[in-house]
């Protein structure tokens, strides 16, 4: 599990922006670039080449899920 303190300082290697926490799903997410960065064995793989670009529908689902997480 990645600590809240570490999540605050982690940034996307491409645009240096905020990453959303989807640890339970196995990734961190950059909503601006629609990229998922995998978490393997508790380690964030913040390499541009390892990121998965998601389609528009999945991006919408992740945005909705993030909004629900923020409300809780």
C-alpha positions as CSV (number, residue, x, y, z in Angstrom):
1,X,0.0,0.0,0.0
2,X,1.3,3.4,-1.0
3,X,1.1,5.9,1.8
4,X,-1.0,9.1,1.5
5,X,2.2,11.2,2.0
6,X,3.9,9.5,-0.9
7,X,0.9,9.9,-3.1
8,X,0.9,13.6,-2.5
9,X,4.4,13.9,-4.0
10,X,4.2,11.4,-6.8
11,X,3.6,13.0,-10.2
12,X,3.1,11.9,-13.8
13,X,6.6,11.6,-15.5
14,X,5.2,13.1,-18.6
15,X,3.4,16.3,-17.5
16,X,4.5,16.4,-13.8
17,X,0.8,16.6,-12.8
18,X,-1.3,14.9,-10.1
19,X,-2.0,11.2,-10.2
20,X,-5.3,9.8,-9.0
21,X,-5.2,6.9,-6.6
22,X,-6.6,3.6,-7.9
23,X,-4.4,1.3,-5.9
24,X,-7.2,-1.2,-5.3
25,X,-7.4,-1.5,-9.1
26,X,-3.6,-1.7,-9.4
27,X,-2.8,1.6,-11.0
28,X,-2.4,5.4,-10.6
29,X,-4.2,7.5,-13.2
30,X,-3.4,10.8,-15.0
31,X,-6.8,12.2,-16.0
32,X,-5.3,15.0,-18.2
33,X,-3.4,12.6,-20.4
34,X,-5.7,9.5,-19.8
35,X,-2.8,7.3,-18.8
36,X,-2.8,4.5,-16.3
37,X,0.5,3.7,-14.5
38,X,0.6,0.2,-13.1
39,X,1.4,-0.8,-9.6
40,X,3.3,-4.1,-9.4
41,X,4.1,-5.7,-6.1
42,X,3.4,-2.4,-4.3
43,X,5.7,-0.4,-6.6
44,X,4.5,2.4,-8.8
45,X,5.8,1.9,-12.3
46,X,6.1,5.6,-13.4
47,X,7.7,5.0,-16.7
48,X,6.1,6.7,-19.8
49,X,6.6,3.5,-21.9
50,X,4.8,1.4,-19.2
51,X,1.7,3.6,-19.1
52,X,-1.5,2.5,-20.7
53,X,-3.5,5.1,-22.6
54,X,-7.3,4.6,-22.0
55,X,-10.2,5.3,-24.3
56,X,-12.8,7.9,-23.8
57,X,-15.4,5.6,-22.2
58,X,-12.9,4.1,-19.7
59,X,-11.7,7.7,-18.9
60,X,-15.3,8.7,-18.1
61,X,-15.8,5.7,-15.9
62,X,-12.5,6.5,-14.0
63,X,-13.5,10.1,-13.6
64,X,-16.9,9.1,-12.1
65,X,-15.2,6.6,-9.8
66,X,-12.7,9.3,-8.6
67,X,-15.5,11.7,-7.9
68,X,-17.2,9.1,-5.7
69,X,-13.9,8.4,-3.9
70,X,-13.4,12.1,-3.2
71,X,-16.9,12.5,-1.8
72,X,-16.4,9.6,0.7
